[in-house]
Amino acid sequence: MPPNTPEKMPTPPPPLDGELRFDEATPNSRADDFGHIVHHMPQGILLPGSADDVAKTIQWTAQRGCKFAPQGQRHSTFGRSQVPGGIVADMSALRYIGPVDGDRVVVEAGATWSDVLRATLAQGKTPPVLTDYLELSVGGTLTVGGVGGTTSTFGVQSDNVIDMEVVTGEGKKVTCSASNNADLFNAVRAGLGQVGVITKVTLKLVAAPASVRRLRGDAARERAVVLPAPVAHDIHR
């Protein structure tokens, strides 16, 4: 494994808005995922302060012959978001949510869907598709597609993205959409994180219903409970 202190590295880390951590406890906390089967120890953890930090760190790891992987809420399995001896990024550090602008909202990839919903419901809007568990990161579910209860009507979550800011494997920030850099746009959505790192997205929004039907199971029967949408969100959390 390469030296784990910056002063011993042949190529020192670049200046960042956030920070790179190499202390022993920090990589240990990131050598696991939701499956608890594969355990790969990274050399360090990036806590990005900006998308530029992601780009600079990808360039730096490439120069050193190491790998880079983003991690959101770490619900990946079989080590897909782990890199032995490389750098993993804690994308939850990038969680800005912009103001709702009509039928869209700009959010950073580390924001959770509960964060997004809390912001959009206040304006009477909601993403068309939500995962059952709302504490997943936006970038994480878009990377795998993102299936929800309304997928039969609206498709998966990655079908409801207007545009994205992506950092490529070359460490370049690129904005892509269905009409701009479409090949990258289509490859990154549900691309399992193998094409680039999503750092920011513009999400499509629809009008939030006044109430929702939530199915609850008990030992006797399934029963439907109709709740006001904001209340259903709080219970869902």
Protein Blocks (a to p, Z undefined) as FASTA:
>chain_A
ZZfbfklpmbacdddfbdcdfbfklmmmmmccfkomaccddfbdcddfbfklmmmmmmmm
mmnopacdddfklpagehlmgcehiacddfklpmcdcddehjaccddfkbcfklmmmmmm
mnopacfbdcfblkbcfklmmmnnopafklmmnopfklmcfbdcdddfkopacdddfkno
klmmmmmnonlopmbccfbdcdddddddfbdcdddddfkbccdddddfklmmmmmZZ
